[in-house]
Structure formats: C-alpha cells, structure tokens
C-alpha cells in the first residue's frame, strides 16, 4: 500500500500541521531556558572569580566564661544539670 518514504513524508506533514500551533511557544521557552542558563553560568563564573579574594576579618572580643549573661529561661553553661 504505502512505502517507507511515503509514510515518512506523511508523518512529517502531520507533525508540521499539528505542531505549527506549538512552534512559537516552543521557541519562546527555548529562548527563556537559554537566557537562564547563560545568567547562571555568568553568576557561577563571577562567584568563582570572587572566591580568590582575601577573606574578610571581623573584629570581636573575648568574653571569659561565667561573665556573660544568659537569656531568660536558659541554663548557664556552668550551672548543674537539674535532672
């Protein structure tokens, strides 16, 4: 009845007719995906380049144990266990 080439052509025509409505939507979503991928790659590259920067030093103070305050309801570190 139909040969392989006729079936292939018929399949291509059917896919083109049915998929014609979906084609713009597919192209739009592919463009969005490409933009997101490019932005993520750029962010990863920037993050990697920034990792080599010098660490930030934060000044603090040393508080000896027992001189700090404990919040209400909390048990002090040197207090005995009430159990």
Secondary structure as UniProt FT lines:
FT   HELIX           4..50
FT   TURN            51..52
FT   TURN            65..66
FT   TURN            72..73
FT   TURN            77..78
//
